[in-house]
C-alpha cells in the first residue's frame, strides 16, 4: 500500500505531462519549417512515449516551406506514432529546377501505420509561377497509371507542346513523353527517396473553382 500510492501518483503525472513534453519537442522540430499553430500528442499509456511510441500526433500549421526529401525524413522520424495528421493552409515545396518552389494550398499529410496519404490544391497560376521562364505545365487527366500533363517549352529536347505521363515506378515518380517511340527510354525521375515509396498519384479539377486542381499522393514508409 505504501508503494502503490507513489506509483499511482507517478503514473498520473506521467499521463498528464509526457504528451505535453512530446508535443513541445515536435513543435521545436517543426518550427524551422514555418508557422506552427498547434501541436498535440495522444498516448495511452503515456509511458509509451519513453520508448518513442504514441497513438497520434496532430499538427495544424499556417505556412510551411519544406522539400519532399524533408517530408520523407520527418515521416520516418514519426514512425513510432501510429496516426499522424499534419495540415497547413499553405505549403511551399522546394525542389531542384523550381527557383521559388511550388506553393500549394489546403495541404494535408496523413500517416496511419506505414501508410501515407497527402493532398492539396494548386492553381494554374501557382504552377506557372513555379516553373522557369519558357516552361509550362497543364494537367490533362488522371488514371490508374498516373497523371498526364501537357508540357510546353524545351522538354526532352523538343521545343513544342508534348503530353507527359507522370507515374509511380518502383516507389519513385517518373515522367515520360507520350506518343513518342521508346518514350520510356527518355523518362526522368521526378522524386526518389528510400524512406518513402510512392504507390499512387492523382489530379482532378476542383468543382466551381476554374483552373484549380486537387492533388493526391499515396505512399508507404520504406
Helices and strands as residue ranges (DSSP letters): H 2-30, G 31-33, E 34-42, G 46-51, E 54-67, H 68-77, E 81-94, E 102-112, E 115-123, H 124-130, E 136-142, E 147-155, E 158-169, E 172-177, G 183-186, E 188-191, E 196-205, E 212-221
